[in-house]
Each structure stands twice: as C-alpha cells, then as structure tokens.
Amino acid sequence: MLGVVVATFFLLRLVPGDPAAMILGERATPESVAALRAQLGLDLPLWQQFTDFLGQVVFNFDTGASLVTGVSTRELILDTAPVSAGIVALALLLAVLIAVPLSLVAALRRDGLADHLVRILPAIGMGMPLFWVGLLLIIVFAVQLGWFPVGGVGSGPAEPLRSLFLPALAVALGMAPPLIRSLRAQLIDVLEAEFVTTLRAARIPERRIVWHHVMRSASLPTLTLLSVNTAYLIGGTLVVERVFGINGLGSLLFQSISTRDFPVVQGIALYCAVVVVLITTLAEVLSSALDPRLRVGDARSPIGGAGSNARLLPSGEAALPPDPTEDER
C-alpha cells in the first residue's frame, strides 16, 4: 500500500498539465494561475507536498480535498464506492459460477466434446477487450431483448441488481477464462491422485468424492489465482463503469485524471490497494480453512481413531485403507 501511495504521488506529477490552469480555463491570466497554485499548495517543493500528503493519509485517513470541488476525497470515495464494490462482488460471484461447472464438466469428460469446447471458449474470451464485451451485452440483452437497463443505476427494489448485472457479467467473462483453465488442470491432477483411488476402493459415493474431496483440493491453486487477479477485477470494474454510464469509482477516476485532480486520483489508488490487500489476505485464510495440511498445528497432530495406516485427506478427514480382500486375509 505504501508503494502504491508513493508511486501514484510521483507519477501523477509527471503527467503534463497544470491543475490550476485547467480549473481556471484557457483565458486565465498567469497571475490568477499563480495565485490559485499558491492557494492549493502546488507551488510548494515536491518533498513538502509529499510529506503533507502522507500526513493527511496517516492522521486523517484522507488524501486531501479535491482540487476542483473542494470536497474531501474520503467523502467522494464513500459516495461512489458502494456501486463499484457491488460490481466487484457480483463479478466475483458470476466468475466462480461460470468457472466451476465448466471446469468440472471438462475434467470429468476429459478429451471429450465438452472438454474441447471448454478449452476453446476460454481462449476466445481472453482475447476480448472488456469494453467490447460490455457493448455486446448492451446490444443483446439491453437493446434487443430489453431484459436489463442500458446504463445507470435504478432506484427501485430490484433495480440496482438489474443495473449492475451486465457490468458484472462483462467483468466476470473476462476473469473466468484463466480460472477455468487453472481449475480444469487441477481437477484432472487430483482425480488421478492416489487418495481418490483409495476413496473409490472404500466404496465412497462418487459425488461425495468429487465435491467433498476433489473440489476442495483442486480449488486451492485457483483460489490463489483468483486473489492474484484481484487487481484485474478492480481495473475491469472501473473500465466497464464508463461503458455502462455508472457513476462509480471508475467515472470519478477518469474525470479526476482529466482535470489533474491529484488528491482524488491518489485516494482511489489507495482505496483499490486496500481492497487488493484485504482480498489477498482473505484468500490465504480460506486456503487454510479448505486444506488443514496448510496449518502446522493440524499437520503435526495425530488423527484420533484413524489407526496407524490412516492419512490426512485435503478435506481434513482421515482416509482409511480399503477393506482387505479374501486372499489378503
């Protein structure tokens, strides 16, 4: 987060354009521009601007007032963040709902028609820009079918969800392909593992093996990949907001960049960094919950009542060896 703060602060100063001149317009005199720069603190040395900025972040949890509107950056972000957060959460849910069934079908029918189709679709989806996917969804589902609004966010009971569905679906379609490829490969590897053969020999139902043991073990690398792609998820959300005309963080960010509103751009960058850190930490916690072997305490503790030949499965259960045959007895 500190790296994001430092990089955003100094990179913005490299962008051509004077915020004071852009606020006053083309007909502003040099005297009025200099006076506004002094009022906004833009005439101070760069190191002093940076220390003042860090003081705002550390002590006030804010990056300062907007240079254009004078409103606190924290208030601007709190007003627009719920819409963006809703798109991120819904996109994450849709990406998982798309990736899990397709990956499971492809892994269980390896080298079949369904597997080939699932392997082709992600390759096509990864080559589609998000704004283009968003435009296609608007044309098909909003204009032609009329199922969803073209843009904006409605105010009725279910209107916010309907308004955010297409933007979230556009982001999910861009995020699902790598998840499908990763989860399919992991499912195939786990289905060929020895503990799956042991479970089948123990006459455990196939559905329980797939959902309770195989999916839990195969989902760990995909969960890590999902947390790594959080930055892509947030960036895609900011882009599609412009396509669908939604007043979220994306619209605020592009508007602030065009007006060189340094505090607002820095605040949005810091907010996104916080979300990335939180989601990455949550993914680590979920990984430990899904696989007890990642917890040192569980890995070292004996398995009560399982016998000396028991082994710890990815689900945390003890897998007993299969019943001996007549010859073995």
C-alpha positions as CSV (number, residue, x, y, z in Angstrom):
1,M,0.0,0.0,0.0
2,L,2.9,2.3,0.8
3,G,4.4,1.6,-2.6
4,V,1.1,2.4,-4.3
5,V,0.9,5.7,-2.4
6,V,4.5,6.8,-3.3
7,A,4.2,5.6,-7.0
8,T,0.9,7.3,-7.5
9,F,2.0,10.6,-6.0
10,F,5.1,11.0,-8.1
11,L,3.8,9.5,-11.3
12,L,0.9,12.0,-11.3
13,R,3.3,14.8,-11.2
14,L,4.9,13.6,-14.4
15,V,1.6,13.9,-16.3
16,P,1.5,17.1,-18.4
17,G,-0.9,19.7,-17.4
18,D,-1.3,22.2,-14.6
19,P,-4.4,21.6,-12.3
20,A,-4.7,25.4,-11.6
21,A,-4.7,26.3,-15.3
22,M,-7.2,23.5,-16.1
23,I,-9.5,24.7,-13.3
24,L,-9.4,28.4,-14.4
25,G,-9.7,27.6,-18.1
26,E,-7.9,28.8,-21.2
27,R,-8.5,32.5,-20.6
28,A,-6.9,32.6,-17.2
29,T,-4.1,35.0,-16.6
30,P,-0.7,33.9,-15.3
31,E,-1.3,35.9,-12.2
32,S,-4.5,34.2,-11.4
33,V,-3.0,30.8,-12.2
34,A,-0.1,31.5,-9.8
35,A,-2.5,32.7,-7.1
36,L,-4.5,29.5,-7.4
37,R,-1.4,27.4,-7.3
38,A,-0.3,29.1,-4.1
39,Q,-3.8,28.6,-2.6
40,L,-3.8,24.9,-3.5
41,G,-0.2,24.4,-2.3
42,L,1.0,23.4,-5.7
43,D,3.9,25.9,-5.5
44,L,5.5,24.2,-2.6
45,P,8.6,22.0,-3.1
46,L,7.7,18.4,-4.1
47,W,9.1,16.9,-0.9
48,Q,6.9,19.2,1.2
49,Q,3.8,18.3,-0.8
50,F,4.6,14.6,-0.3
51,T,5.1,15.0,3.5
52,D,1.8,16.9,3.7
53,F,0.1,14.2,1.7
54,L,1.5,11.4,4.0
55,G,0.3,13.4,7.0
56,Q,-3.2,13.5,5.6
57,V,-3.2,9.8,4.9
58,V,-1.8,8.7,8.3
59,F,-3.6,11.1,10.6
60,N,-6.9,11.9,8.8
61,F,-7.3,8.7,6.7
62,D,-7.8,11.0,3.7
63,T,-5.7,12.2,0.8
64,G,-6.9,15.8,1.0
65,A,-9.7,17.9,-0.5
66,S,-10.4,17.8,-4.2
67,L,-8.6,20.5,-6.1
68,V,-11.7,21.0,-8.3
69,T,-14.7,20.8,-6.0
70,G,-13.0,21.3,-2.6
71,V,-14.9,18.2,-1.2
72,S,-13.0,15.7,0.9
73,T,-11.6,12.8,-1.1
74,R,-12.9,10.4,1.5
75,E,-16.4,11.7,1.1
76,L,-16.2,11.4,-2.7
77,I,-15.0,7.8,-2.5
78,L,-17.6,6.8,0.2
79,D,-20.3,8.2,-2.1
80,T,-19.2,6.2,-5.2
81,A,-17.5,3.1,-3.7
82,P,-20.7,1.1,-2.9
83,V,-21.6,0.9,-6.6
84,S,-18.1,-0.2,-7.6
85,A,-18.0,-2.7,-4.7
86,G,-21.3,-4.1,-5.8
87,I,-20.0,-4.8,-9.3
88,V,-16.8,-6.3,-7.9
89,A,-18.7,-8.7,-5.6
90,L,-21.2,-9.7,-8.2
91,A,-18.5,-10.2,-10.8
92,L,-16.6,-12.4,-8.4
93,L,-19.7,-14.5,-7.8
94,L,-20.5,-14.8,-11.5
95,A,-16.9,-15.7,-12.4
96,V,-17.0,-18.6,-9.9
97,L,-20.4,-19.7,-11.0
98,I,-19.1,-19.8,-14.6
99,A,-15.7,-21.4,-13.9
100,V,-16.7,-24.2,-11.5
101,P,-19.3,-26.1,-13.6
102,L,-17.4,-25.7,-16.9
103,S,-14.2,-26.9,-15.3
104,L,-15.9,-29.8,-13.6
105,V,-17.6,-31.0,-16.8
106,A,-14.3,-30.7,-18.8
107,A,-12.3,-32.6,-16.2
108,L,-14.9,-35.4,-15.8
109,R,-15.2,-35.8,-19.6
110,R,-11.5,-35.4,-20.4
111,D,-10.7,-35.3,-24.2
112,G,-14.4,-35.4,-25.0
113,L,-16.5,-32.9,-26.9
114,A,-17.4,-31.0,-23.8
115,D,-13.8,-30.8,-22.8
116,H,-12.7,-29.5,-26.1
117,L,-15.4,-26.8,-26.1
118,V,-14.5,-25.7,-22.6
119,R,-10.8,-25.5,-23.6
120,I,-11.7,-23.4,-26.7
121,L,-14.0,-20.9,-25.0
122,P,-11.5,-19.5,-22.5
123,A,-9.0,-18.9,-25.3
124,I,-11.6,-16.9,-27.2
125,G,-12.7,-15.0,-24.1
126,M,-9.2,-14.0,-23.1
127,G,-8.8,-12.1,-26.4
128,M,-11.9,-9.9,-26.0
129,P,-11.5,-6.4,-24.5
130,L,-13.8,-5.7,-21.6
131,F,-15.3,-2.5,-23.2
132,W,-16.2,-4.5,-26.3
133,V,-17.8,-7.3,-24.3
134,G,-19.8,-4.7,-22.4
135,L,-21.0,-3.1,-25.7
136,L,-22.1,-6.6,-27.0
137,L,-24.0,-7.3,-23.8
138,I,-25.8,-3.9,-24.0
139,I,-26.8,-4.5,-27.6
140,V,-28.1,-8.1,-27.0
141,F,-29.6,-8.0,-23.5
142,A,-30.5,-4.4,-23.1
143,V,-31.4,-3.0,-26.5
144,Q,-32.7,-6.1,-28.4
145,L,-34.1,-8.2,-25.5
146,G,-34.8,-5.4,-23.1
147,W,-34.0,-7.6,-20.0
148,F,-31.7,-5.1,-18.4
149,P,-31.3,-1.3,-18.5
150,V,-28.9,0.2,-21.0
151,G,-27.0,2.2,-18.3
152,G,-27.1,3.9,-15.0
153,V,-28.4,2.5,-11.7
154,G,-32.1,2.3,-11.0
155,S,-33.7,3.2,-7.7
156,G,-36.4,0.5,-7.4
157,P,-36.3,-2.5,-5.1
158,A,-34.6,-4.8,-7.6
159,E,-33.3,-2.2,-10.0
160,P,-29.8,-1.8,-8.6
161,L,-29.2,-5.5,-9.0
162,R,-30.5,-5.4,-12.6
163,S,-28.5,-2.4,-13.4
164,L,-25.2,-3.9,-12.1
165,F,-25.7,-7.4,-13.6
166,L,-24.5,-6.7,-17.1
167,P,-21.4,-4.7,-16.0
168,A,-20.5,-7.5,-13.5
169,L,-21.1,-10.1,-16.2
170,A,-18.7,-8.3,-18.6
171,V,-16.0,-8.3,-15.9
172,A,-16.8,-12.0,-15.0
173,L,-16.5,-13.1,-18.6
174,G,-13.0,-11.5,-18.8
175,M,-12.0,-13.1,-15.5
176,A,-13.4,-16.6,-15.9
177,P,-11.1,-18.0,-18.7
178,P,-7.9,-18.2,-16.6
179,L,-9.9,-19.6,-13.7
180,I,-11.4,-22.3,-16.0
181,R,-8.0,-23.3,-17.3
182,S,-6.5,-23.5,-13.8
183,L,-9.3,-25.4,-12.2
184,R,-9.6,-27.9,-15.0
185,A,-5.9,-28.7,-14.8
186,Q,-6.1,-29.1,-11.1
187,L,-9.2,-31.3,-11.2
188,I,-7.6,-33.6,-13.6
189,D,-4.5,-33.9,-11.5
190,V,-6.5,-34.6,-8.3
191,L,-8.8,-37.1,-10.0
192,E,-5.7,-39.1,-10.8
193,A,-4.2,-38.9,-7.3
194,E,-3.8,-42.0,-5.1
195,F,-6.2,-40.9,-2.3
196,V,-9.0,-40.7,-4.9
197,T,-8.4,-44.3,-5.8
198,T,-8.4,-45.2,-2.1
199,L,-11.7,-43.5,-1.6
200,R,-13.2,-45.3,-4.5
201,A,-11.9,-48.6,-3.3
202,A,-13.6,-47.8,0.0
203,R,-16.9,-47.6,-1.8
204,I,-17.5,-43.9,-1.1
205,P,-20.1,-42.4,-3.4
206,E,-18.6,-40.7,-6.4
207,R,-20.5,-37.5,-5.9
208,R,-19.1,-37.2,-2.3
209,I,-15.6,-37.9,-3.6
210,V,-15.8,-35.2,-6.3
211,W,-17.5,-32.4,-4.3
212,H,-16.1,-33.1,-0.8
213,H,-12.5,-34.2,-1.5
214,V,-11.5,-33.4,-5.1
215,M,-13.0,-29.9,-5.4
216,R,-11.6,-28.8,-2.1
217,S,-8.1,-30.0,-3.0
218,A,-8.3,-28.6,-6.6
219,S,-9.7,-25.2,-5.6
220,L,-6.6,-24.1,-3.6
221,P,-4.4,-23.1,-6.6
222,T,-7.4,-21.5,-8.3
223,L,-8.2,-19.5,-5.2
224,T,-4.7,-18.2,-5.2
225,L,-5.0,-17.3,-8.8
226,L,-8.3,-15.5,-8.1
227,S,-6.7,-13.4,-5.4
228,V,-3.8,-12.6,-7.7
229,N,-6.2,-11.4,-10.4
230,T,-8.0,-9.0,-7.9
231,A,-6.2,-6.0,-9.4
232,Y,-7.6,-7.1,-12.9
233,L,-11.0,-7.4,-11.4
234,I,-11.0,-3.9,-9.9
235,G,-9.4,-2.4,-13.0
236,G,-12.0,-4.1,-15.2
237,T,-14.8,-2.7,-13.0
238,L,-13.5,0.8,-13.4
239,V,-13.5,0.4,-17.2
240,V,-16.9,-1.1,-17.6
241,E,-18.5,1.7,-15.4
242,R,-17.7,4.1,-18.2
243,V,-19.2,1.8,-20.8
244,F,-22.5,1.5,-18.9
245,G,-22.6,5.1,-17.7
246,I,-22.5,4.2,-14.0
247,N,-21.3,6.9,-11.6
248,G,-18.9,4.8,-9.6
249,L,-15.2,5.0,-8.8
250,G,-14.4,4.5,-12.5
251,S,-16.2,7.6,-13.6
252,L,-14.7,9.6,-10.7
253,L,-11.2,8.3,-11.6
254,F,-11.4,9.2,-15.3
255,Q,-12.8,12.6,-14.5
256,S,-10.2,13.3,-11.9
257,I,-7.4,12.2,-14.3
258,S,-8.7,14.5,-17.0
259,T,-8.7,17.5,-14.6
260,R,-5.4,16.5,-12.9
261,D,-7.2,16.3,-9.5
262,F,-4.3,14.8,-7.7
263,P,-5.8,14.0,-4.2
264,V,-8.8,12.2,-5.7
265,V,-6.7,10.0,-8.0
266,Q,-4.4,9.2,-5.1
267,G,-7.3,8.4,-2.9
268,I,-8.9,6.0,-5.4
269,A,-5.5,4.3,-6.0
270,L,-5.1,3.9,-2.2
271,Y,-8.6,2.5,-1.8
272,C,-8.0,-0.1,-4.6
273,A,-4.7,-1.1,-2.9
274,V,-6.6,-1.6,0.4
275,V,-9.2,-3.9,-1.3
276,V,-6.4,-5.9,-3.1
277,V,-4.6,-6.5,0.3
278,L,-7.8,-7.5,2.0
279,I,-8.9,-9.9,-0.7
280,T,-5.4,-11.5,-0.8
281,T,-5.4,-11.9,3.0
282,L,-8.9,-13.4,2.8
283,A,-7.7,-15.9,0.2
284,E,-4.9,-17.0,2.5
285,V,-7.4,-17.6,5.3
286,L,-9.7,-19.6,3.1
287,S,-6.9,-21.7,1.8
288,S,-6.0,-22.7,5.3
289,A,-9.7,-23.5,6.0
290,L,-10.0,-25.6,2.9
291,D,-6.8,-27.6,3.4
292,P,-5.9,-28.3,7.0
293,R,-2.4,-29.5,5.9
294,L,-1.5,-25.8,5.5
295,R,-1.9,-25.4,9.2
296,V,1.2,-26.5,11.0
297,G,-0.7,-27.5,14.1
298,D,-3.1,-29.8,12.3
299,A,-0.3,-31.3,10.2
300,R,1.6,-32.3,13.3
301,S,-1.3,-33.6,15.3
302,P,-2.2,-37.3,15.2
303,I,-5.5,-38.3,13.7
304,G,-7.6,-39.8,16.6
305,G,-9.3,-43.1,16.0
306,A,-8.0,-43.5,12.4
307,G,-5.3,-46.1,13.0
308,S,-1.7,-46.1,12.1
309,N,-2.4,-46.5,8.4
310,A,-4.7,-43.5,8.2
311,R,-3.7,-40.5,6.1
312,L,-4.9,-36.9,6.1
313,L,-7.0,-36.0,3.0
314,P,-7.3,-32.5,1.6
315,S,-10.7,-32.2,3.2
316,G,-9.1,-32.8,6.6
317,E,-10.7,-36.2,7.1
318,A,-8.9,-39.5,7.8
319,A,-8.9,-41.9,4.9
320,L,-8.9,-45.5,6.0
321,P,-7.3,-48.1,3.7
322,P,-9.7,-50.3,1.7
323,D,-11.1,-53.5,3.2
324,P,-8.7,-56.4,2.7
325,T,-9.6,-59.0,0.1
326,E,-10.1,-62.7,0.9
327,D,-6.6,-63.5,-0.2
328,E,-5.1,-60.8,1.9
329,R,-6.9,-62.1,4.9
